[in-house]
Amino acid sequence: MPFDVENEASPSPWDGLTLFEINSVRDYLLDQESLDLTEDLSNVGTKFNYIYVTDLLPPRKSEVLAYLDGSATKPQRYSRVTIYR
């Protein structure tokens, strides 16, 4: 799915992760030495730990409804990451 560059600064609760968010999550995980993640994916095999996918964890329905009603701020965005180890 292509990124919506116009909306990247302020994505809606339903937009996929922005390129900035994906890179931020990747950089954070690569800094965690205990995960021993491989950054070079050209020769990844079963003996390497690597990030397989990073997805948006959808916000709670109640948080989105409160935001749409104007009684709450925009829900925070979280990601769900699958790491192969």
N, CA, C and O atoms as a Maestro MAE file, in Angstrom:
{
 s_m_m2io_version
 :::
 2.0.0
}

f_m_ct {
 s_m_title
 :::
 protein
 m_atom[340] {
  # First column is atom index #
  i_m_mmod_type
  r_m_x_coord
  r_m_y_coord
  r_m_z_coord
  i_m_residue_number
  s_m_chain_name
  s_m_pdb_residue_name
  s_m_pdb_atom_name
  i_m_atomic_number
  :::
  1 25 0.840 -1.172 0.000 1 A "MET " " N  " 7
  2 3 0.000 0.000 0.000 1 A "MET " " CA " 6
  3 2 0.890 1.243 0.000 1 A "MET " " C  " 6
  4 15 1.746 1.367 0.876 1 A "MET " " O  " 8
  5 25 0.724 2.144 -0.927 2 A "PRO " " N  " 7
  6 3 1.567 3.348 -0.959 2 A "PRO " " CA " 6
  7 2 1.241 4.287 0.193 2 A "PRO " " C  " 6
  8 15 0.115 4.320 0.690 2 A "PRO " " O  " 8
  9 25 2.234 5.039 0.602 3 A "PHE " " N  " 7
  10 3 2.044 6.000 1.688 3 A "PHE " " CA " 6
  11 2 1.430 7.280 1.146 3 A "PHE " " C  " 6
  12 15 1.768 7.729 0.051 3 A "PHE " " O  " 8
  13 25 0.532 7.857 1.917 4 A "ASP " " N  " 7
  14 3 -0.095 9.123 1.575 4 A "ASP " " CA " 6
  15 2 0.787 10.239 2.124 4 A "ASP " " C  " 6
  16 15 0.676 10.607 3.294 4 A "ASP " " O  " 8
  17 25 1.659 10.772 1.282 5 A "VAL " " N  " 7
  18 3 2.641 11.762 1.717 5 A "VAL " " CA " 6
  19 2 1.965 13.012 2.249 5 A "VAL " " C  " 6
  20 15 2.464 13.618 3.197 5 A "VAL " " O  " 8
  21 25 0.852 13.413 1.672 6 A "GLU " " N  " 7
  22 3 0.149 14.611 2.137 6 A "GLU " " CA " 6
  23 2 -0.353 14.443 3.566 6 A "GLU " " C  " 6
  24 15 -0.418 15.416 4.318 6 A "GLU " " O  " 8
  25 25 -0.703 13.231 3.941 7 A "ASN " " N  " 7
  26 3 -1.294 12.972 5.244 7 A "ASN " " CA " 6
  27 2 -0.270 12.476 6.258 7 A "ASN " " C  " 6
  28 15 -0.635 12.175 7.394 7 A "ASN " " O  " 8
  29 25 0.995 12.385 5.877 8 A "GLU " " N  " 7
  30 3 1.994 11.771 6.740 8 A "GLU " " CA " 6
  31 2 2.212 12.541 8.031 8 A "GLU " " C  " 6
  32 15 2.530 11.930 9.051 8 A "GLU " " O  " 8
  33 25 2.054 13.853 8.025 9 A "ALA " " N  " 7
  34 3 2.298 14.647 9.234 9 A "ALA " " CA " 6
  35 2 1.215 14.415 10.287 9 A "ALA " " C  " 6
  36 15 1.497 14.507 11.481 9 A "ALA " " O  " 8
  37 25 -0.002 14.119 9.876 10 A "SER " " N  " 7
  38 3 -1.093 13.941 10.826 10 A "SER " " CA " 6
  39 2 -2.050 12.860 10.319 10 A "SER " " C  " 6
  40 15 -3.144 13.175 9.851 10 A "SER " " O  " 8
  41 25 -1.649 11.595 10.409 11 A "PRO " " N  " 7
  42 3 -2.498 10.522 9.882 11 A "PRO " " CA " 6
  43 2 -3.766 10.337 10.705 11 A "PRO " " C  " 6
  44 15 -3.773 10.573 11.914 11 A "PRO " " O  " 8
  45 25 -4.826 9.917 10.047 12 A "SER " " N  " 7
  46 3 -6.076 9.633 10.754 12 A "SER " " CA " 6
  47 2 -5.918 8.313 11.515 12 A "SER " " C  " 6
  48 15 -4.968 7.570 11.269 12 A "SER " " O  " 8
  49 25 -6.833 8.018 12.429 13 A "PRO " " N  " 7
  50 3 -6.737 6.760 13.176 13 A "PRO " " CA " 6
  51 2 -6.765 5.516 12.286 13 A "PRO " " C  " 6
  52 15 -6.331 4.445 12.712 13 A "PRO " " O  " 8
  53 25 -7.266 5.644 11.066 14 A "TRP " " N  " 7
  54 3 -7.384 4.478 10.187 14 A "TRP " " CA " 6
  55 2 -6.272 4.379 9.153 14 A "TRP " " C  " 6
  56 15 -6.155 3.354 8.482 14 A "TRP " " O  " 8
  57 25 -5.455 5.413 9.006 15 A "ASP " " N  " 7
  58 3 -4.352 5.352 8.039 15 A "ASP " " CA " 6
  59 2 -3.323 4.329 8.491 15 A "ASP " " C  " 6
  60 15 -3.105 4.125 9.685 15 A "ASP " " O  " 8
  61 25 -2.697 3.690 7.510 16 A "GLY " " N  " 7
  62 3 -1.602 2.790 7.828 16 A "GLY " " CA " 6
  63 2 -0.442 3.577 8.412 16 A "GLY " " C  " 6
  64 15 -0.454 4.808 8.416 16 A "GLY " " O  " 8
  65 25 0.552 2.862 8.903 17 A "LEU " " N  " 7
  66 3 1.722 3.530 9.453 17 A "LEU " " CA " 6
  67 2 2.413 4.352 8.376 17 A "LEU " " C  " 6
  68 15 2.497 3.938 7.219 17 A "LEU " " O  " 8
  69 25 2.898 5.504 8.764 18 A "THR " " N  " 7
  70 3 3.644 6.347 7.825 18 A "THR " " CA " 6
  71 2 5.066 5.810 7.706 18 A "THR " " C  " 6
  72 15 5.513 5.020 8.537 18 A "THR " " O  " 8
  73 25 5.756 6.239 6.684 19 A "LEU " " N  " 7
  74 3 7.146 5.824 6.501 19 A "LEU " " CA " 6
  75 2 7.981 6.261 7.705 19 A "LEU " " C  " 6
  76 15 8.853 5.517 8.154 19 A "LEU " " O  " 8
  77 25 7.726 7.443 8.223 20 A "PHE " " N  " 7
  78 3 8.437 7.926 9.410 20 A "PHE " " CA " 6
  79 2 8.196 7.001 10.606 20 A "PHE " " C  " 6
  80 15 9.134 6.664 11.329 20 A "PHE " " O  " 8
  81 25 6.938 6.590 10.815 21 A "GLU " " N  " 7
  82 3 6.615 5.708 11.940 21 A "GLU " " CA " 6
  83 2 7.296 4.348 11.792 21 A "GLU " " C  " 6
  84 15 7.840 3.812 12.757 21 A "GLU " " O  " 8
  85 25 7.263 3.800 10.589 22 A "ILE " " N  " 7
  86 3 7.899 2.505 10.340 22 A "ILE " " CA " 6
  87 2 9.400 2.594 10.597 22 A "ILE " " C  " 6
  88 15 9.975 1.719 11.245 22 A "ILE " " O  " 8
  89 25 10.029 3.646 10.091 23 A "ASN " " N  " 7
  90 3 11.471 3.810 10.293 23 A "ASN " " CA " 6
  91 2 11.803 4.031 11.763 23 A "ASN " " C  " 6
  92 15 12.829 3.551 12.246 23 A "ASN " " O  " 8
  93 25 10.947 4.751 12.475 24 A "SER " " N  " 7
  94 3 11.171 4.982 13.907 24 A "SER " " CA " 6
  95 2 11.112 3.675 14.694 24 A "SER " " C  " 6
  96 15 11.942 3.433 15.571 24 A "SER " " O  " 8
  97 25 10.136 2.843 14.380 25 A "VAL " " N  " 7
  98 3 10.005 1.544 15.049 25 A "VAL " " CA " 6
  99 2 11.212 0.677 14.720 25 A "VAL " " C  " 6
  100 15 11.791 0.055 15.611 25 A "VAL " " O  " 8
  101 25 11.597 0.629 13.447 26 A "ARG " " N  " 7
  102 3 12.762 -0.167 13.031 26 A "ARG " " CA " 6
  103 2 14.021 0.293 13.755 26 A "ARG " " C  " 6
  104 15 14.771 -0.527 14.286 26 A "ARG " " O  " 8
  105 25 14.253 1.601 13.778 27 A "ASP " " N  " 7
  106 3 15.451 2.129 14.427 27 A "ASP " " CA " 6
  107 2 15.461 1.799 15.920 27 A "ASP " " C  " 6
  108 15 16.498 1.432 16.473 27 A "ASP " " O  " 8
  109 25 14.302 1.931 16.568 28 A "TYR " " N  " 7
  110 3 14.203 1.598 17.983 28 A "TYR " " CA " 6
  111 2 14.553 0.128 18.214 28 A "TYR " " C  " 6
  112 15 15.344 -0.192 19.101 28 A "TYR " " O  " 8
  113 25 13.965 -0.761 17.417 29 A "LEU " " N  " 7
  114 3 14.212 -2.193 17.597 29 A "LEU " " CA " 6
  115 2 15.664 -2.559 17.312 29 A "LEU " " C  " 6
  116 15 16.243 -3.385 18.017 29 A "LEU " " O  " 8
  117 25 16.252 -1.958 16.295 30 A "LEU " " N  " 7
  118 3 17.657 -2.248 15.978 30 A "LEU " " CA " 6
  119 2 18.586 -1.791 17.097 30 A "LEU " " C  " 6
  120 15 19.673 -2.348 17.255 30 A "LEU " " O  " 8
  121 25 18.187 -0.796 17.870 31 A "ASP " " N  " 7
  122 3 18.992 -0.316 19.000 31 A "ASP " " CA " 6
  123 2 18.910 -1.241 20.219 31 A "ASP " " C  " 6
  124 15 19.706 -1.113 21.149 31 A "ASP " " O  " 8
  125 25 17.950 -2.172 20.217 32 A "GLN " " N  " 7
  126 3 17.787 -3.095 21.346 32 A "GLN " " CA " 6
  127 2 18.740 -4.282 21.155 32 A "GLN " " C  " 6
  128 15 18.419 -5.242 20.454 32 A "GLN " " O  " 8
  129 25 19.900 -4.203 21.781 33 A "GLU " " N  " 7
  130 3 20.933 -5.228 21.585 33 A "GLU " " CA " 6
  131 2 20.462 -6.621 21.974 33 A "GLU " " C  " 6
  132 15 20.917 -7.608 21.396 33 A "GLU " " O  " 8
  133 25 19.567 -6.716 22.933 34 A "SER " " N  " 7
  134 3 19.099 -8.025 23.388 34 A "SER " " CA " 6
  135 2 18.330 -8.791 22.300 34 A "SER " " C  " 6
  136 15 18.219 -10.015 22.361 34 A "SER " " O  " 8
  137 25 17.801 -8.066 21.310 35 A "LEU " " N  " 7
  138 3 17.073 -8.728 20.223 35 A "LEU " " CA " 6
  139 2 18.014 -9.323 19.176 35 A "LEU " " C  " 6
  140 15 17.629 -10.222 18.428 35 A "LEU " " O  " 8
  141 25 19.241 -8.822 19.126 36 A "ASP " " N  " 7
  142 3 20.253 -9.319 18.186 36 A "ASP " " CA " 6
  143 2 19.707 -9.375 16.751 36 A "ASP " " C  " 6
  144 15 19.825 -10.396 16.073 36 A "ASP " " O  " 8
  145 25 19.110 -8.265 16.301 37 A "LEU " " N  " 7
  146 3 18.491 -8.224 14.972 37 A "LEU " " CA " 6
  147 2 19.521 -8.019 13.871 37 A "LEU " " C  " 6
  148 15 20.496 -7.287 14.038 37 A "LEU " " O  " 8
  149 25 19.289 -8.674 12.751 38 A "THR " " N  " 7
  150 3 20.121 -8.522 11.565 38 A "THR " " CA " 6
  151 2 19.556 -7.402 10.717 38 A "THR " " C  " 6
  152 15 18.372 -7.405 10.378 38 A "THR " " O  " 8
  153 25 20.398 -6.448 10.377 39 A "GLU " " N  " 7
  154 3 19.944 -5.316 9.562 39 A "GLU " " CA " 6
  155 2 20.051 -5.628 8.071 39 A "GLU " " C  " 6
  156 15 19.233 -5.160 7.280 39 A "GLU " " O  " 8
  157 25 21.049 -6.412 7.687 40 A "ASP " " N  " 7
  158 3 21.259 -6.785 6.284 40 A "ASP " " CA " 6
  159 2 20.399 -8.010 5.972 40 A "ASP " " C  " 6
  160 15 20.687 -9.111 6.443 40 A "ASP " " O  " 8
  161 25 19.356 -7.817 5.188 41 A "LEU " " N  " 7
  162 3 18.414 -8.909 4.900 41 A "LEU " " CA " 6
  163 2 18.730 -9.666 3.616 41 A "LEU " " C  " 6
  164 15 17.930 -10.492 3.177 41 A "LEU " " O  " 8
  165 25 19.878 -9.400 3.011 42 A "SER " " N  " 7
  166 3 20.197 -10.038 1.727 42 A "SER " " CA " 6
  167 2 20.453 -11.540 1.864 42 A "SER " " C  " 6
  168 15 20.189 -12.292 0.925 42 A "SER " " O  " 8
  169 25 20.955 -11.987 3.004 43 A "ASN " " N  " 7
  170 3 21.245 -13.419 3.197 43 A "ASN " " CA " 6
  171 2 20.622 -13.954 4.479 43 A "ASN " " C  " 6
  172 15 21.243 -14.753 5.180 43 A "ASN " " O  " 8
  173 25 19.421 -13.530 4.791 44 A "VAL " " N  " 7
  174 3 18.775 -13.959 6.023 44 A "VAL " " CA " 6
  175 2 18.398 -15.427 5.927 44 A "VAL " " C  " 6
  176 15 17.867 -15.890 4.918 44 A "VAL " " O  " 8
  177 25 18.684 -16.137 6.991 45 A "GLY " " N  " 7
  178 3 18.316 -17.546 7.077 45 A "GLY " " CA " 6
  179 2 17.708 -17.829 8.432 45 A "GLY " " C  " 6
  180 15 17.369 -16.907 9.174 45 A "GLY " " O  " 8
  181 25 17.571 -19.098 8.755 46 A "THR " " N  " 7
  182 3 16.916 -19.479 10.006 46 A "THR " " CA " 6
  183 2 17.763 -19.183 11.238 46 A "THR " " C  " 6
  184 15 17.251 -19.233 12.356 46 A "THR " " O  " 8
  185 25 19.034 -18.880 11.060 47 A "LYS " " N  " 7
  186 3 19.913 -18.604 12.205 47 A "LYS " " CA " 6
  187 2 19.968 -17.119 12.551 47 A "LYS " " C  " 6
  188 15 20.721 -16.728 13.444 47 A "LYS " " O  " 8
  189 25 19.189 -16.284 11.864 48 A "PHE " " N  " 7
  190 3 19.225 -14.842 12.066 48 A "PHE " " CA " 6
  191 2 17.907 -14.345 12.647 48 A "PHE " " C  " 6
  192 15 16.846 -14.906 12.375 48 A "PHE " " O  " 8
  193 25 17.985 -13.291 13.447 49 A "ASN " " N  " 7
  194 3 16.793 -12.613 13.968 49 A "ASN " " CA " 6
  195 2 16.545 -11.391 13.098 49 A "ASN " " C  " 6
  196 15 17.457 -10.601 12.856 49 A "ASN " " O  " 8
  197 25 15.312 -11.234 12.627 50 A "TYR " " N  " 7
  198 3 15.008 -10.088 11.773 50 A "TYR " " CA " 6
  199 2 13.552 -9.661 11.908 50 A "TYR " " C  " 6
  200 15 12.681 -10.446 12.283 50 A "TYR " " O  " 8
  201 25 13.315 -8.379 11.586 51 A "ILE " " N  " 7
  202 3 11.962 -7.821 11.590 51 A "ILE " " CA " 6
  203 2 11.252 -8.320 10.341 51 A "ILE " " C  " 6
  204 15 11.706 -8.077 9.222 51 A "ILE " " O  " 8
  205 25 10.152 -9.011 10.530 52 A "TYR " " N  " 7
  206 3 9.411 -9.557 9.396 52 A "TYR " " CA " 6
  207 2 8.363 -8.572 8.897 52 A "TYR " " C  " 6
  208 15 8.265 -8.329 7.694 52 A "TYR " " O  " 8
  209 25 7.579 -8.004 9.807 53 A "VAL " " N  " 7
  210 3 6.523 -7.065 9.402 53 A "VAL " " CA " 6
  211 2 6.223 -6.092 10.550 53 A "VAL " " C  " 6
  212 15 6.329 -6.439 11.726 53 A "VAL " " O  " 8
  213 25 5.852 -4.881 10.176 54 A "THR " " N  " 7
  214 3 5.421 -3.861 11.126 54 A "THR " " CA " 6
  215 2 4.061 -3.358 10.672 54 A "THR " " C  " 6
  216 15 3.925 -2.847 9.560 54 A "THR " " O  " 8
  217 25 3.055 -3.500 11.527 55 A "ASP " " N  " 7
  218 3 1.678 -3.103 11.201 55 A "ASP " " CA " 6
  219 2 1.158 -2.102 12.215 55 A "ASP " " C  " 6
  220 15 1.685 -1.975 13.319 55 A "ASP " " O  " 8
  221 25 0.113 -1.397 11.815 56 A "LEU " " N  " 7
  222 3 -0.607 -0.519 12.733 56 A "LEU " " CA " 6
  223 2 -1.479 -1.378 13.642 56 A "LEU " " C  " 6
  224 15 -2.208 -2.251 13.171 56 A "LEU " " O  " 8
  225 25 -1.401 -1.129 14.933 57 A "LEU " " N  " 7
  226 3 -2.322 -1.748 15.877 57 A "LEU " " CA " 6
  227 2 -3.515 -0.804 15.978 57 A "LEU " " C  " 6
  228 15 -3.384 0.291 16.525 57 A "LEU " " O  " 8
  229 25 -4.675 -1.204 15.463 58 A "PRO " " N  " 7
  230 3 -5.820 -0.281 15.421 58 A "PRO " " CA " 6
  231 2 -6.203 0.216 16.809 58 A "PRO " " C  " 6
  232 15 -6.120 -0.534 17.782 58 A "PRO " " O  " 8
  233 25 -6.621 1.472 16.908 59 A "PRO " " N  " 7
  234 3 -7.037 2.014 18.201 59 A "PRO " " CA " 6
  235 2 -8.369 1.405 18.630 59 A "PRO " " C  " 6
  236 15 -9.106 0.839 17.822 59 A "PRO " " O  " 8
  237 25 -8.654 1.537 19.914 60 A "ARG " " N  " 7
  238 3 -9.939 1.055 20.433 60 A "ARG " " CA " 6
  239 2 -11.076 1.867 19.828 60 A "ARG " " C  " 6
  240 15 -10.953 3.070 19.597 60 A "ARG " " O  " 8
  241 25 -12.171 1.187 19.582 61 A "LYS " " N  " 7
  242 3 -13.338 1.841 18.993 61 A "LYS " " CA " 6
  243 2 -13.818 2.990 19.868 61 A "LYS " " C  " 6
  244 15 -14.181 4.049 19.357 61 A "LYS " " O  " 8
  245 25 -13.822 2.791 21.174 62 A "SER " " N  " 7
  246 3 -14.298 3.832 22.090 62 A "SER " " CA " 6
  247 2 -13.429 5.084 22.008 62 A "SER " " C  " 6
  248 15 -13.939 6.199 22.121 62 A "SER " " O  " 8
  249 25 -12.113 4.910 21.810 63 A "GLU " " N  " 7
  250 3 -11.210 6.058 21.691 63 A "GLU " " CA " 6
  251 2 -11.481 6.834 20.399 63 A "GLU " " C  " 6
  252 15 -11.461 8.065 20.391 63 A "GLU " " O  " 8
  253 25 -11.732 6.107 19.315 64 A "VAL " " N  " 7
  254 3 -12.005 6.755 18.030 64 A "VAL " " CA " 6
  255 2 -13.342 7.489 18.080 64 A "VAL " " C  " 6
  256 15 -13.448 8.611 17.585 64 A "VAL " " O  " 8
  257 25 -14.366 6.866 18.674 65 A "LEU " " N  " 7
  258 3 -15.674 7.515 18.767 65 A "LEU " " CA " 6
  259 2 -15.605 8.789 19.613 65 A "LEU " " C  " 6
  260 15 -16.226 9.796 19.274 65 A "LEU " " O  " 8
  261 25 -14.851 8.740 20.708 66 A "ALA " " N  " 7
  262 3 -14.691 9.937 21.550 66 A "ALA " " CA " 6
  263 2 -13.966 11.035 20.775 66 A "ALA " " C  " 6
  264 15 -14.302 12.211 20.910 66 A "ALA " " O  " 8
  265 25 -12.984 10.666 19.972 67 A "TYR " " N  " 7
  266 3 -12.258 11.627 19.134 67 A "TYR " " CA " 6
  267 2 -13.196 12.248 18.095 67 A "TYR " " C  " 6
  268 15 -13.176 13.460 17.885 67 A "TYR " " O  " 8
  269 25 -14.011 11.422 17.451 68 A "LEU " " N  " 7
  270 3 -14.946 11.914 16.430 68 A "LEU " " CA " 6
  271 2 -16.028 12.804 17.035 68 A "LEU " " C  " 6
  272 15 -16.507 13.729 16.380 68 A "LEU " " O  " 8
  273 25 -16.417 12.529 18.288 69 A "ASP " " N  " 7
  274 3 -17.406 13.359 18.979 69 A "ASP " " CA " 6
  275 2 -16.821 14.679 19.451 69 A "ASP " " C  " 6
  276 15 -17.558 15.595 19.814 69 A "ASP " " O  " 8
  277 25 -15.503 14.778 19.447 70 A "GLY " " N  " 7
  278 3 -14.855 15.997 19.903 70 A "GLY " " CA " 6
  279 2 -14.608 16.046 21.398 70 A "GLY " " C  " 6
  280 15 -14.204 17.082 21.926 70 A "GLY " " O  " 8
  281 25 -14.848 14.930 22.091 71 A "SER " " N  " 7
  282 3 -14.658 14.911 23.542 71 A "SER " " CA " 6
  283 2 -13.303 14.339 23.963 71 A "SER " " C  " 6
  284 15 -13.024 14.209 25.155 71 A "SER " " O  " 8
  285 25 -12.463 14.000 22.982 72 A "ALA " " N  " 7
  286 3 -11.135 13.458 23.298 72 A "ALA " " CA " 6
  287 2 -10.172 13.822 22.171 72 A "ALA " " C  " 6
  288 15 -10.581 14.196 21.072 72 A "ALA " " O  " 8
  289 25 -8.907 13.704 22.475 73 A "THR " " N  " 7
  290 3 -7.889 13.955 21.451 73 A "THR " " CA " 6
  291 2 -7.750 12.727 20.547 73 A "THR " " C  " 6
  292 15 -8.287 11.658 20.838 73 A "THR " " O  " 8
  293 25 -7.033 12.903 19.472 74 A "LYS " " N  " 7
  294 3 -6.806 11.804 18.535 74 A "LYS " " CA " 6
  295 2 -6.106 10.653 19.268 74 A "LYS " " C  " 6
  296 15 -5.147 10.887 20.003 74 A "LYS " " O  " 8
  297 25 -6.568 9.431 19.078 75 A "PRO " " N  " 7
  298 3 -5.944 8.292 19.756 75 A "PRO " " CA " 6
  299 2 -4.465 8.154 19.372 75 A "PRO " " C  " 6
  300 15 -4.072 8.431 18.239 75 A "PRO " " O  " 8
  301 25 -3.669 7.725 20.335 76 A "GLN " " N  " 7
  302 3 -2.265 7.465 20.033 76 A "GLN " " CA " 6
  303 2 -2.157 6.304 19.068 76 A "GLN " " C  " 6
  304 15 -3.025 5.433 19.017 76 A "GLN " " O  " 8
  305 25 -1.078 6.307 18.305 77 A "ARG " " N  " 7
  306 3 -0.869 5.246 17.312 77 A "ARG " " CA " 6
  307 2 0.192 4.282 17.833 77 A "ARG " " C  " 6
  308 15 1.229 4.702 18.348 77 A "ARG " " O  " 8
  309 25 -0.079 2.994 17.693 78 A "TYR " " N  " 7
  310 3 0.832 1.944 18.134 78 A "TYR " " CA " 6
  311 2 1.077 0.980 16.979 78 A "TYR " " C  " 6
  312 15 0.247 0.823 16.084 78 A "TYR " " O  " 8
  313 25 2.228 0.349 17.028 79 A "SER " " N  " 7
  314 3 2.526 -0.640 15.997 79 A "SER " " CA " 6
  315 2 2.637 -2.024 16.620 79 A "SER " " C  " 6
  316 15 2.904 -2.181 17.811 79 A "SER " " O  " 8
  317 25 2.421 -3.013 15.773 80 A "ARG " " N  " 7
  318 3 2.597 -4.416 16.156 80 A "ARG " " CA " 6
  319 2 3.684 -4.946 15.232 80 A "ARG " " C  " 6
  320 15 3.588 -4.810 14.012 80 A "ARG " " O  " 8
  321 25 4.712 -5.546 15.810 81 A "VAL " " N  " 7
  322 3 5.866 -5.995 15.038 81 A "VAL " " CA " 6
  323 2 6.025 -7.504 15.186 81 A "VAL " " C  " 6
  324 15 5.920 -8.046 16.287 81 A "VAL " " O  " 8
  325 25 6.277 -8.169 14.072 82 A "THR " " N  " 7
  326 3 6.596 -9.597 14.094 82 A "THR " " CA " 6
  327 2 8.087 -9.741 13.829 82 A "THR " " C  " 6
  328 15 8.603 -9.279 12.812 82 A "THR " " O  " 8
  329 25 8.764 -10.390 14.765 83 A "ILE " " N  " 7
  330 3 10.201 -10.629 14.637 83 A "ILE " " CA " 6
  331 2 10.414 -12.130 14.534 83 A "ILE " " C  " 6
  332 15 9.916 -12.887 15.367 83 A "ILE " " O  " 8
  333 25 11.141 -12.560 13.532 84 A "TYR " " N  " 7
  334 3 11.516 -13.967 13.403 84 A "TYR " " CA " 6
  335 2 12.827 -14.164 14.132 84 A "TYR " " C  " 6
  336 15 13.799 -13.447 13.895 84 A "TYR " " O  " 8
  337 25 12.846 -15.144 15.024 85 A "ARG " " N  " 7
  338 3 14.039 -15.440 15.810 85 A "ARG " " CA " 6
  339 2 14.418 -16.891 15.632 85 A "ARG " " C  " 6
  340 15 15.402 -17.348 16.213 85 A "ARG " " O  " 8
  :::
 }
 m_bond[339] {
  # First column is bond index #
  i_m_from
  i_m_to
  i_m_order
  :::
  1 1 2 1
  2 2 3 1
  3 3 4 2
  4 3 5 1
  5 5 6 1
  6 6 7 1
  7 7 8 2
  8 7 9 1
  9 9 10 1
  10 10 11 1
  11 11 12 2
  12 11 13 1
  13 13 14 1
  14 14 15 1
  15 15 16 2
  16 15 17 1
  17 17 18 1
  18 18 19 1
  19 19 20 2
  20 19 21 1
  21 21 22 1
  22 22 23 1
  23 23 24 2
  24 23 25 1
  25 25 26 1
  26 26 27 1
  27 27 28 2
  28 27 29 1
  29 29 30 1
  30 30 31 1
  31 31 32 2
  32 31 33 1
  33 33 34 1
  34 34 35 1
  35 35 36 2
  36 35 37 1
  37 37 38 1
  38 38 39 1
  39 39 40 2
  40 39 41 1
  41 41 42 1
  42 42 43 1
  43 43 44 2
  44 43 45 1
  45 45 46 1
  46 46 47 1
  47 47 48 2
  48 47 49 1
  49 49 50 1
  50 50 51 1
  51 51 52 2
  52 51 53 1
  53 53 54 1
  54 54 55 1
  55 55 56 2
  56 55 57 1
  57 57 58 1
  58 58 59 1
  59 59 60 2
  60 59 61 1
  61 61 62 1
  62 62 63 1
  63 63 64 2
  64 63 65 1
  65 65 66 1
  66 66 67 1
  67 67 68 2
  68 67 69 1
  69 69 70 1
  70 70 71 1
  71 71 72 2
  72 71 73 1
  73 73 74 1
  74 74 75 1
  75 75 76 2
  76 75 77 1
  77 77 78 1
  78 78 79 1
  79 79 80 2
  80 79 81 1
  81 81 82 1
  82 82 83 1
  83 83 84 2
  84 83 85 1
  85 85 86 1
  86 86 87 1
  87 87 88 2
  88 87 89 1
  89 89 90 1
  90 90 91 1
  91 91 92 2
  92 91 93 1
  93 93 94 1
  94 94 95 1
  95 95 96 2
  96 95 97 1
  97 97 98 1
  98 98 99 1
  99 99 100 2
  100 99 101 1
  101 101 102 1
  102 102 103 1
  103 103 104 2
  104 103 105 1
  105 105 106 1
  106 106 107 1
  107 107 108 2
  108 107 109 1
  109 109 110 1
  110 110 111 1
  111 111 112 2
  112 111 113 1
  113 113 114 1
  114 114 115 1
  115 115 116 2
  116 115 117 1
  117 117 118 1
  118 118 119 1
  119 119 120 2
  120 119 121 1
  121 121 122 1
  122 122 123 1
  123 123 124 2
  124 123 125 1
  125 125 126 1
  126 126 127 1
  127 127 128 2
  128 127 129 1
  129 129 130 1
  130 130 131 1
  131 131 132 2
  132 131 133 1
  133 133 134 1
  134 134 135 1
  135 135 136 2
  136 135 137 1
  137 137 138 1
  138 138 139 1
  139 139 140 2
  140 139 141 1
  141 141 142 1
  142 142 143 1
  143 143 144 2
  144 143 145 1
  145 145 146 1
  146 146 147 1
  147 147 148 2
  148 147 149 1
  149 149 150 1
  150 150 151 1
  151 151 152 2
  152 151 153 1
  153 153 154 1
  154 154 155 1
  155 155 156 2
  156 155 157 1
  157 157 158 1
  158 158 159 1
  159 159 160 2
  160 159 161 1
  161 161 162 1
  162 162 163 1
  163 163 164 2
  164 163 165 1
  165 165 166 1
  166 166 167 1
  167 167 168 2
  168 167 169 1
  169 169 170 1
  170 170 171 1
  171 171 172 2
  172 171 173 1
  173 173 174 1
  174 174 175 1
  175 175 176 2
  176 175 177 1
  177 177 178 1
  178 178 179 1
  179 179 180 2
  180 179 181 1
  181 181 182 1
  182 182 183 1
  183 183 184 2
  184 183 185 1
  185 185 186 1
  186 186 187 1
  187 187 188 2
  188 187 189 1
  189 189 190 1
  190 190 191 1
  191 191 192 2
  192 191 193 1
  193 193 194 1
  194 194 195 1
  195 195 196 2
  196 195 197 1
  197 197 198 1
  198 198 199 1
  199 199 200 2
  200 199 201 1
  201 201 202 1
  202 202 203 1
  203 203 204 2
  204 203 205 1
  205 205 206 1
  206 206 207 1
  207 207 208 2
  208 207 209 1
  209 209 210 1
  210 210 211 1
  211 211 212 2
  212 211 213 1
  213 213 214 1
  214 214 215 1
  215 215 216 2
  216 215 217 1
  217 217 218 1
  218 218 219 1
  219 219 220 2
  220 219 221 1
  221 221 222 1
  222 222 223 1
  223 223 224 2
  224 223 225 1
  225 225 226 1
  226 226 227 1
  227 227 228 2
  228 227 229 1
  229 229 230 1
  230 230 231 1
  231 231 232 2
  232 231 233 1
  233 233 234 1
  234 234 235 1
  235 235 236 2
  236 235 237 1
  237 237 238 1
  238 238 239 1
  239 239 240 2
  240 239 241 1
  241 241 242 1
  242 242 243 1
  243 243 244 2
  244 243 245 1
  245 245 246 1
  246 246 247 1
  247 247 248 2
  248 247 249 1
  249 249 250 1
  250 250 251 1
  251 251 252 2
  252 251 253 1
  253 253 254 1
  254 254 255 1
  255 255 256 2
  256 255 257 1
  257 257 258 1
  258 258 259 1
  259 259 260 2
  260 259 261 1
  261 261 262 1
  262 262 263 1
  263 263 264 2
  264 263 265 1
  265 265 266 1
  266 266 267 1
  267 267 268 2
  268 267 269 1
  269 269 270 1
  270 270 271 1
  271 271 272 2
  272 271 273 1
  273 273 274 1
  274 274 275 1
  275 275 276 2
  276 275 277 1
  277 277 278 1
  278 278 279 1
  279 279 280 2
  280 279 281 1
  281 281 282 1
  282 282 283 1
  283 283 284 2
  284 283 285 1
  285 285 286 1
  286 286 287 1
  287 287 288 2
  288 287 289 1
  289 289 290 1
  290 290 291 1
  291 291 292 2
  292 291 293 1
  293 293 294 1
  294 294 295 1
  295 295 296 2
  296 295 297 1
  297 297 298 1
  298 298 299 1
  299 299 300 2
  300 299 301 1
  301 301 302 1
  302 302 303 1
  303 303 304 2
  304 303 305 1
  305 305 306 1
  306 306 307 1
  307 307 308 2
  308 307 309 1
  309 309 310 1
  310 310 311 1
  311 311 312 2
  312 311 313 1
  313 313 314 1
  314 314 315 1
  315 315 316 2
  316 315 317 1
  317 317 318 1
  318 318 319 1
  319 319 320 2
  320 319 321 1
  321 321 322 1
  322 322 323 1
  323 323 324 2
  324 323 325 1
  325 325 326 1
  326 326 327 1
  327 327 328 2
  328 327 329 1
  329 329 330 1
  330 330 331 1
  331 331 332 2
  332 331 333 1
  333 333 334 1
  334 334 335 1
  335 335 336 2
  336 335 337 1
  337 337 338 1
  338 338 339 1
  339 339 340 2
  :::
 }
}
